[in-house]
Amino acid sequence: MPEGPEIHRAANHIAKALVGKTLSEVEFHYKTVEGSEHLFIDKEVEYVKARSKGLLISVGDYVMYSHNQLYGRWTVNRSTTKPRPTNRSLRVLFGNEKNTARLWSATDIEILEPWELPGHPYLARLGPDVADLAVQYDDVLAQVSNPKFARRQLSGLMLDQGFLAGVGNYLRSEILFDAGISPYRKTGSLSDTERQELAKSAINITSTAYYEKGVTVPQELYKVLRDNGQTKRQARHYVFTRDGLECHNCQSLIVHTRLSGRRLDYCPICQK
């Protein structure tokens, strides 16, 4: 499933292609939105925004909400360029004179009026969106320090979009490693310094993943590892999918486990 940085990059890509332009072509091919093309055709796209792993496209008097879930994917092409052959199912098409954006295979799509957004079941429960480049450190620190999360183990809590929005599986492992905190800790056991480190790491690692297209280690290290024969999967992260390989900091072996039903990797020494 795409995580926050991937959805925010997609939103910015779509925005460059559509915002400020009038839609000359609209297609809906999913049961929750089909037949609603008239609400969007010949209307100007006002904005395209990501909210955690959801995406909002405002056109005229309505907003289309979508969540990629496991298999959804957005593509953007020139209007004269045919999409590549795919086994994915076309759900949404927005086109203007120059560009066409397509959403494939998503199963969570709705058309909303703007006043409905604050009460939307997914959007209403989101915590601070660490994949939003404008997120404020103080807001993230306040969330990490919130007593209501004190008894929750970080292994599960980090995947809760109501805690820190935009964090998914690979970011969970990478953020906890960067902060030097064990996934088995509870937020209530963290010192003030550890909470500060967790808040900083959540912002910094997610920002790096946004700019570097999913890579969370410094580019210098990534290039060295690739030059030394490591695969992209092995080189792009500090710990995620690196089980059995040496930690970049202490040379102990990265440990793999499954917590909250999802893959999690960590360093047993750096994250005691």
C-alpha positions as a Markdown table, in Angstrom:
| # | Residue | x | y | z |
|---|---|---|---|---|
| 1 | Met | 0.0 | 0.0 | 0.0 |
| 2 | Pro | 1.4 | 3.4 | -0.9 |
| 3 | Glu | 2.3 | 5.5 | 2.2 |
| 4 | Gly | 1.9 | 9.2 | 2.8 |
| 5 | Pro | 5.0 | 10.4 | 0.9 |
| 6 | Glu | 3.8 | 8.5 | -2.2 |
| 7 | Ile | 0.3 | 9.9 | -2.1 |
| 8 | His | 1.6 | 13.4 | -1.5 |
| 9 | Arg | 3.9 | 13.1 | -4.5 |
| 10 | Ala | 1.0 | 11.8 | -6.6 |
| 11 | Ala | -1.2 | 14.7 | -5.5 |
| 12 | Asn | 1.5 | 17.2 | -6.5 |
| 13 | His | 2.0 | 15.5 | -9.9 |
| 14 | Ile | -1.8 | 15.5 | -10.6 |
| 15 | Ala | -2.1 | 19.2 | -9.4 |
| 16 | Lys | 0.5 | 20.3 | -11.9 |
| 17 | Ala | -1.5 | 18.6 | -14.7 |
| 18 | Leu | -5.0 | 19.7 | -13.7 |
| 19 | Val | -5.2 | 22.6 | -11.3 |
| 20 | Gly | -6.5 | 25.8 | -12.9 |
| 21 | Lys | -7.6 | 24.0 | -16.0 |
| 22 | Thr | -11.0 | 23.1 | -17.2 |
| 23 | Leu | -11.9 | 19.4 | -17.5 |
| 24 | Ser | -12.9 | 18.5 | -21.0 |
| 25 | Glu | -13.1 | 14.8 | -20.4 |
| 26 | Val | -14.4 | 13.0 | -17.3 |
| 27 | Glu | -15.1 | 9.3 | -16.8 |
| 28 | Phe | -16.2 | 7.4 | -13.7 |
| 29 | His | -16.2 | 3.6 | -13.8 |
| 30 | Tyr | -16.9 | 2.6 | -10.2 |
| 31 | Lys | -20.2 | 2.0 | -8.5 |
| 32 | Thr | -20.0 | 4.7 | -5.9 |
| 33 | Val | -19.4 | 7.5 | -8.5 |
| 34 | Glu | -20.6 | 6.3 | -11.9 |
| 35 | Gly | -23.1 | 8.6 | -13.6 |
| 36 | Ser | -21.8 | 11.7 | -11.8 |
| 37 | Glu | -19.6 | 13.0 | -14.7 |
| 38 | His | -21.9 | 16.0 | -15.2 |
| 39 | Leu | -20.8 | 17.4 | -11.8 |
| 40 | Phe | -17.2 | 17.7 | -13.1 |
| 41 | Ile | -17.3 | 18.1 | -16.8 |
| 42 | Asp | -16.5 | 21.7 | -18.1 |
| 43 | Lys | -15.6 | 22.7 | -14.6 |
| 44 | Glu | -12.2 | 24.1 | -13.4 |
| 45 | Val | -10.0 | 22.0 | -11.0 |
| 46 | Glu | -9.5 | 24.2 | -7.9 |
| 47 | Tyr | -7.1 | 22.0 | -5.9 |
| 48 | Val | -5.6 | 18.5 | -5.5 |
| 49 | Lys | -4.5 | 17.7 | -2.0 |
| 50 | Ala | -3.3 | 14.6 | -0.1 |
| 51 | Arg | -4.6 | 14.0 | 3.4 |
| 52 | Ser | -2.5 | 11.1 | 4.8 |
| 53 | Lys | -3.2 | 8.3 | 2.3 |
| 54 | Gly | -6.4 | 9.9 | 1.0 |
| 55 | Leu | -6.5 | 12.2 | -2.0 |
| 56 | Leu | -8.9 | 15.1 | -2.6 |
| 57 | Ile | -9.7 | 16.7 | -6.0 |
| 58 | Ser | -11.9 | 19.8 | -5.8 |
| 59 | Val | -13.8 | 20.6 | -9.0 |
| 60 | Gly | -16.7 | 23.1 | -9.1 |
| 61 | Asp | -19.0 | 22.6 | -6.2 |
| 62 | Tyr | -17.8 | 19.1 | -5.4 |
| 63 | Val | -14.7 | 17.2 | -4.1 |
| 64 | Met | -13.8 | 13.7 | -5.1 |
| 65 | Tyr | -12.2 | 11.7 | -2.3 |
| 66 | Ser | -10.2 | 8.6 | -3.1 |
| 67 | His | -8.0 | 6.2 | -1.1 |
| 68 | Asn | -5.7 | 3.9 | -3.0 |
| 69 | Gln | -6.0 | 1.0 | -0.6 |
| 70 | Leu | -3.8 | -1.9 | -1.6 |
| 71 | Tyr | -4.0 | -1.8 | -5.4 |
| 72 | Gly | -5.0 | 1.8 | -6.4 |
| 73 | Arg | -2.6 | 3.8 | -8.5 |
| 74 | Trp | -2.7 | 7.2 | -10.2 |
| 75 | Thr | -1.1 | 7.9 | -13.6 |
| 76 | Val | -0.7 | 11.2 | -15.5 |
| 77 | Asn | 0.0 | 11.4 | -19.2 |
| 78 | Arg | -0.2 | 13.8 | -22.0 |
| 79 | Ser | -3.7 | 13.7 | -23.5 |
| 80 | Thr | -2.2 | 12.5 | -26.8 |
| 81 | Thr | -0.4 | 9.6 | -25.1 |
| 82 | Lys | -2.2 | 6.3 | -24.7 |
| 83 | Pro | -1.8 | 4.6 | -21.3 |
| 84 | Arg | 0.4 | 1.6 | -21.2 |
| 85 | Pro | -1.4 | -1.8 | -21.3 |
| 86 | Thr | -2.3 | -2.9 | -17.8 |
| 87 | Asn | -4.4 | -5.5 | -15.9 |
| 88 | Arg | -5.6 | -2.7 | -13.6 |
| 89 | Ser | -9.2 | -1.5 | -13.9 |
| 90 | Leu | -9.8 | 2.1 | -14.8 |
| 91 | Arg | -11.9 | 3.9 | -12.1 |
| 92 | Val | -11.6 | 7.6 | -12.8 |
| 93 | Leu | -10.4 | 9.7 | -15.7 |
| 94 | Phe | -9.9 | 13.5 | -15.6 |
| 95 | Gly | -8.6 | 15.2 | -18.8 |
| 96 | Asn | -8.0 | 18.6 | -20.2 |
| 97 | Glu | -6.5 | 19.8 | -23.5 |
| 98 | Lys | -2.9 | 18.9 | -22.4 |
| 99 | Asn | -3.0 | 16.2 | -19.7 |
| 100 | Thr | -5.0 | 13.2 | -18.5 |
| 101 | Ala | -5.0 | 11.8 | -15.0 |
| 102 | Arg | -6.3 | 8.3 | -14.4 |
| 103 | Leu | -7.0 | 6.4 | -11.2 |
| 104 | Trp | -6.7 | 2.6 | -11.5 |
| 105 | Ser | -8.1 | -0.2 | -9.3 |
| 106 | Ala | -9.0 | 1.9 | -6.2 |
| 107 | Thr | -12.1 | 0.7 | -4.3 |
| 108 | Asp | -12.7 | 3.7 | -2.0 |
| 109 | Ile | -14.0 | 6.6 | -4.1 |
| 110 | Glu | -16.7 | 9.2 | -3.1 |
| 111 | Ile | -18.1 | 12.5 | -4.3 |
| 112 | Leu | -18.6 | 14.9 | -1.5 |
| 113 | Glu | -19.6 | 18.5 | -0.9 |
| 114 | Pro | -17.0 | 20.6 | 0.9 |
| 115 | Trp | -18.9 | 20.8 | 4.1 |
| 116 | Glu | -18.8 | 17.0 | 4.4 |
| 117 | Leu | -15.0 | 16.8 | 4.5 |
| 118 | Pro | -14.5 | 17.6 | 8.2 |
| 119 | Gly | -16.9 | 14.8 | 9.2 |
| 120 | His | -15.7 | 12.2 | 6.8 |
| 121 | Pro | -15.0 | 8.9 | 8.6 |
| 122 | Tyr | -11.4 | 8.7 | 7.4 |
| 123 | Leu | -10.5 | 12.3 | 7.3 |
| 124 | Ala | -12.0 | 13.2 | 10.7 |
| 125 | Arg | -9.9 | 10.9 | 12.7 |
| 126 | Leu | -6.5 | 11.7 | 11.2 |
| 127 | Gly | -3.6 | 12.9 | 13.4 |
| 128 | Pro | -1.0 | 15.3 | 12.3 |
| 129 | Asp | 0.1 | 14.4 | 8.7 |
| 130 | Val | 3.8 | 13.9 | 8.8 |
| 131 | Ala | 3.9 | 13.5 | 5.1 |
| 132 | Asp | 2.6 | 17.1 | 4.7 |
| 133 | Leu | 5.7 | 19.2 | 4.2 |
| 134 | Ala | 4.0 | 22.0 | 6.1 |
| 135 | Val | 3.4 | 19.9 | 9.2 |
| 136 | Gln | 4.5 | 21.6 | 12.4 |
| 137 | Tyr | 6.9 | 20.0 | 14.9 |
| 138 | Asp | 5.0 | 21.3 | 17.9 |
| 139 | Asp | 1.8 | 19.5 | 16.6 |
| 140 | Val | 3.7 | 16.2 | 16.2 |
| 141 | Leu | 5.3 | 16.5 | 19.6 |
| 142 | Ala | 2.0 | 17.2 | 21.2 |
| 143 | Gln | 0.5 | 14.1 | 19.6 |
| 144 | Val | 3.4 | 11.9 | 20.7 |
| 145 | Ser | 3.0 | 13.3 | 24.2 |
| 146 | Asn | -0.7 | 12.9 | 24.3 |
| 147 | Pro | -1.7 | 10.8 | 27.4 |
| 148 | Lys | -4.4 | 9.0 | 25.5 |
| 149 | Phe | -1.8 | 7.0 | 23.7 |
| 150 | Ala | 0.3 | 6.3 | 26.8 |
| 151 | Arg | -0.6 | 2.6 | 27.0 |
| 152 | Arg | -0.2 | 1.8 | 23.3 |
| 153 | Gln | 2.8 | -0.1 | 22.1 |
| 154 | Leu | 4.6 | 1.8 | 19.3 |
| 155 | Ser | 4.6 | -1.2 | 17.0 |
| 156 | Gly | 0.9 | -0.9 | 16.5 |
| 157 | Leu | 0.4 | 2.7 | 17.3 |
| 158 | Met | 2.7 | 3.9 | 14.5 |
| 159 | Leu | 0.3 | 2.4 | 12.0 |
| 160 | Asp | -2.7 | 4.1 | 13.5 |
| 161 | Gln | -3.6 | 7.1 | 11.2 |
| 162 | Gly | -5.3 | 8.7 | 14.2 |
| 163 | Phe | -1.8 | 9.0 | 15.8 |
| 164 | Leu | 0.5 | 10.2 | 13.0 |
| 165 | Ala | -1.1 | 10.3 | 9.6 |
| 166 | Gly | 0.8 | 9.2 | 6.6 |
| 167 | Val | 2.9 | 6.5 | 8.3 |
| 168 | Gly | 2.8 | 3.0 | 6.9 |
| 169 | Asn | 4.9 | -0.1 | 7.2 |
| 170 | Tyr | 8.3 | 1.0 | 5.9 |
| 171 | Leu | 8.1 | 4.4 | 7.6 |
| 172 | Arg | 7.2 | 2.7 | 11.0 |
| 173 | Ser | 10.5 | 0.7 | 11.0 |
| 174 | Glu | 12.6 | 3.6 | 9.7 |
| 175 | Ile | 11.2 | 6.3 | 12.1 |
| 176 | Leu | 11.7 | 4.1 | 15.1 |
| 177 | Phe | 15.2 | 3.2 | 14.1 |
| 178 | Asp | 16.1 | 6.9 | 13.5 |
| 179 | Ala | 14.7 | 7.8 | 16.9 |
| 180 | Gly | 16.6 | 4.9 | 18.5 |
| 181 | Ile | 13.4 | 3.6 | 20.1 |
| 182 | Ser | 12.3 | -0.1 | 20.4 |
| 183 | Pro | 9.0 | -1.0 | 18.7 |
| 184 | Tyr | 8.1 | -2.7 | 22.0 |
| 185 | Arg | 8.0 | 0.5 | 24.0 |
| 186 | Lys | 4.9 | 2.3 | 24.9 |
| 187 | Thr | 4.6 | 6.1 | 24.5 |
| 188 | Gly | 4.0 | 6.4 | 28.3 |
| 189 | Ser | 7.4 | 5.0 | 29.0 |
| 190 | Leu | 9.3 | 7.5 | 26.8 |
| 191 | Ser | 11.3 | 10.3 | 28.3 |
| 192 | Asp | 10.9 | 13.9 | 27.2 |
| 193 | Thr | 14.0 | 13.6 | 25.1 |
| 194 | Glu | 12.8 | 10.4 | 23.5 |
| 195 | Arg | 9.4 | 12.0 | 22.6 |
| 196 | Gln | 11.3 | 14.9 | 21.0 |
| 197 | Glu | 13.5 | 12.5 | 19.0 |
| 198 | Leu | 10.4 | 10.5 | 17.9 |
| 199 | Ala | 8.7 | 13.7 | 16.7 |
| 200 | Lys | 11.8 | 14.9 | 14.8 |
| 201 | Ser | 12.4 | 11.5 | 13.2 |
| 202 | Ala | 8.7 | 11.2 | 12.1 |
| 203 | Ile | 9.0 | 14.5 | 10.2 |
| 204 | Asn | 12.6 | 14.1 | 8.9 |
| 205 | Ile | 12.4 | 10.5 | 7.7 |
| 206 | Thr | 9.0 | 11.1 | 6.1 |
| 207 | Ser | 10.3 | 14.2 | 4.4 |
| 208 | Thr | 13.4 | 12.3 | 3.1 |
| 209 | Ala | 11.1 | 9.6 | 1.7 |
| 210 | Tyr | 9.0 | 12.3 | -0.1 |
| 211 | Tyr | 12.0 | 14.0 | -1.7 |
| 212 | Glu | 13.9 | 10.8 | -2.5 |
| 213 | Lys | 11.0 | 8.7 | -3.8 |
| 214 | Gly | 10.9 | 6.2 | -0.9 |
| 215 | Val | 14.6 | 6.1 | -0.1 |
| 216 | Thr | 15.1 | 6.9 | 3.6 |
| 217 | Val | 18.9 | 6.8 | 3.9 |
| 218 | Pro | 21.2 | 9.6 | 2.7 |
| 219 | Gln | 21.9 | 9.6 | -1.0 |
| 220 | Glu | 25.6 | 9.2 | -0.4 |
| 221 | Leu | 25.1 | 6.0 | 1.5 |
| 222 | Tyr | 22.5 | 4.7 | -0.9 |
| 223 | Lys | 25.0 | 5.2 | -3.8 |
| 224 | Val | 27.8 | 3.5 | -2.0 |
| 225 | Leu | 25.6 | 0.5 | -1.1 |
| 226 | Arg | 24.4 | 0.2 | -4.7 |
| 227 | Asp | 27.9 | 0.4 | -6.0 |
| 228 | Asn | 28.9 | -2.4 | -3.6 |
| 229 | Gly | 26.3 | -4.7 | -5.1 |
| 230 | Gln | 23.3 | -4.3 | -2.8 |
| 231 | Thr | 19.9 | -4.4 | -4.4 |
| 232 | Lys | 17.6 | -1.3 | -4.2 |
| 233 | Arg | 15.5 | -3.2 | -1.7 |
| 234 | Gln | 18.6 | -3.6 | 0.6 |
| 235 | Ala | 20.1 | -0.2 | 0.1 |
| 236 | Arg | 17.2 | 2.2 | 0.3 |
| 237 | His | 16.4 | 1.8 | 4.0 |
| 238 | Tyr | 18.2 | 1.7 | 7.4 |
| 239 | Val | 16.4 | -1.4 | 8.6 |
| 240 | Phe | 13.2 | -2.2 | 6.6 |
| 241 | Thr | 13.7 | -5.4 | 4.5 |
| 242 | Arg | 17.4 | -5.5 | 5.7 |
| 243 | Asp | 17.0 | -8.4 | 8.1 |
| 244 | Gly | 20.2 | -10.4 | 8.4 |
| 245 | Leu | 22.3 | -7.5 | 7.2 |
| 246 | Glu | 24.5 | -5.4 | 9.3 |
| 247 | Cys | 23.2 | -2.2 | 11.0 |
| 248 | His | 24.9 | 0.9 | 9.5 |
| 249 | Asn | 25.5 | 2.3 | 12.9 |
| 250 | Cys | 26.6 | -0.6 | 15.1 |
| 251 | Gln | 27.2 | -3.6 | 12.7 |
| 252 | Ser | 24.8 | -5.9 | 14.6 |
| 253 | Leu | 22.4 | -7.8 | 12.5 |
| 254 | Ile | 19.0 | -6.3 | 11.7 |
| 255 | Val | 16.1 | -8.4 | 13.2 |
| 256 | His | 12.8 | -9.2 | 11.3 |
| 257 | Thr | 9.5 | -9.8 | 13.0 |
| 258 | Arg | 5.8 | -9.2 | 12.5 |
| 259 | Leu | 3.9 | -7.0 | 14.8 |
| 260 | Ser | 0.3 | -5.9 | 14.4 |
| 261 | Gly | 0.2 | -8.3 | 11.5 |
| 262 | Arg | 2.7 | -6.4 | 9.4 |
| 263 | Arg | 6.4 | -6.6 | 8.7 |
| 264 | Leu | 8.7 | -4.8 | 11.1 |
| 265 | Asp | 12.5 | -4.6 | 11.1 |
| 266 | Tyr | 14.8 | -3.1 | 13.8 |
| 267 | Cys | 18.2 | -3.1 | 15.3 |
| 268 | Pro | 18.3 | -4.9 | 18.7 |
| 269 | Ile | 21.3 | -2.8 | 19.8 |
| 270 | Cys | 20.4 | 0.7 | 18.6 |
| 271 | Gln | 16.8 | 0.3 | 19.6 |
| 272 | Lys | 17.1 | -1.4 | 23.0 |
